[in-house]
Each structure stands twice: as structure tokens, then as C-alpha cells.
Amino acid sequence: MVRNRIKRRLREAVRLNLEKLAPGWDVVLTARQAAADAPFEHLLEAVEKLFAQCRS
């Protein structure tokens, strides 16, 4: 149940930031246990930061 919650939250964070990812990139996310307790805003920030690095 926790695993599915983390997956749903990460999937939504990626969906909201997908247009920021440069074309041609494949990204694999590996969630850690802390993601289960992290506020959704922190997950959004982490995904935004990751996608910004992919543009560089």
C-alpha cells in the first residue's frame, strides 16, 4: 500500500513537470522510503530539479 502511494505521487509529480524534460531523455526514478513521508511539494521540487539537470 505504501509502495503504491509513493508510485502515484511520483507519477503525478512527473506528469506535472513532463514538459520541462528535454526531448530524447529517458528517466528512471527510484523512490526511497523517505518519499512516503515527504510532502508532495518536496517531491515536485525534486522532480523539477532533476529535469532541470537533464536540460543542461
N, C-alpha and C positions, 0 to 999 in steps of 0.2 A: 504494500500500500504506500509506504514512504517512497519507494523507488518510482512508482507511477506518478506520484505528486511532483517529484523532482523533474521527471521527464516532461510532464505537462508544463511546468513553469519555465523550464529551459526552452522548450519548443516555442512557447509564446514569446519569450524574450528574443529569440532568433527571428521569429516571424515579424516582430515589430521593427527589427533592425536590418532585415534582409536587403533592403535597397541600398544600404551603406556598404555592403560587401562587394568588392571588385569582381567583375565577371571572370570566370575561369577558376575560381577558388573552390576547393572542397574543404570543409571544416568538420572536424570530429571533436565533439565536446565530451569530456569525461567529468562527470559530476562527483564531487567529494561529499562526504557526509554532512559537512557544514552547509551545503546548499539546501538541505532540508529545513534548516532553521533560519536561513538568511532572508531578510526582507526582499520582496520582489524587486524593489528599486535597486538593490545591490546587484542582483542578477542582471538587470538591464544594463547597469553601468559596466559590469564585467564584459558583457557581450559587445557593447559599444566599443570598449577599449580594444578588445580582440579584433573586431572588424576594422578598426582604425589602423591597427598594425598590419593588417592584410593589404591595405591600400598603399602602404609605404614601399 
